[in-house]
Structures are given as C-alpha cells and as structure tokens.
C-alpha cells in the first residue's frame, strides 16, 4: 500500500507589531495536511535536520508554526507510520506546492526532504 500525503505550506516573514503585542520579525509556516490521515499514518512531525536531529513539533492541519522560535535552521517533515501496520506501507508520497510537486519515500523514515542513514536532509 502506498500512502499519499498532501502538504501545502507558506513561509512568511512578518515584521513590526502584528497587533498581538509582539514586535520584531519572525518566520512562520502554515501547514495544511490531509484532514483525515490514511489509517497507517499516525502523524506528521516537523524535525530538525541539524544535530541532534530531534522531533520539534507534531503538526496538525492548519497549524501555524513560528520557525524562529524552534531554534533550528534546517527542517524536514516526517510521516510517522503505525508500527503495527508498517509492513502494509511500501511508500509515502508527499504532494506539495498546490499539487505541482511531489516526492516519494520508499524507506523509513518517510521524510519529505529525505535522509541519509536516518540523518535528515534539509
């Protein structure tokens, strides 16, 4: 079984006072995912592609993530598979940029930017 994961994001640079009392610039990304994940997919995680390669935040549809607050300069997205159903998943396809681009991962960890021996690419 192949899992299809639709992603869309927009990175923005916000400056000044956004009316919420915050000043200065920050980079944010709005993440859109399938509202209902395929059964074998249990979540999507934003991960650091810099040592120590840690999970930063589990993302949900519509989340807005302040990238500056994460303290990571290189990021990747990983699709987590239910371990009990791992043998059912042969690949995960990430579709992004309004369906204009896609990337298929055939080996875990299933990461949008790929990996090399479990070390995430940015």
Buried (B, 14 or more C-beta within 10 A) or exposed (E): EEBBBBBEBEEEEBEEEEEEEEEEEBBBBEBBBBEEBBEBBBBBBBBBBBEEBEEBBEBEEEBEBEBBEBEBEBBBBBBBBEEEBEEBBEEBBBBBEEEEEBBEBEEBBBBBBBBEEEEBEE
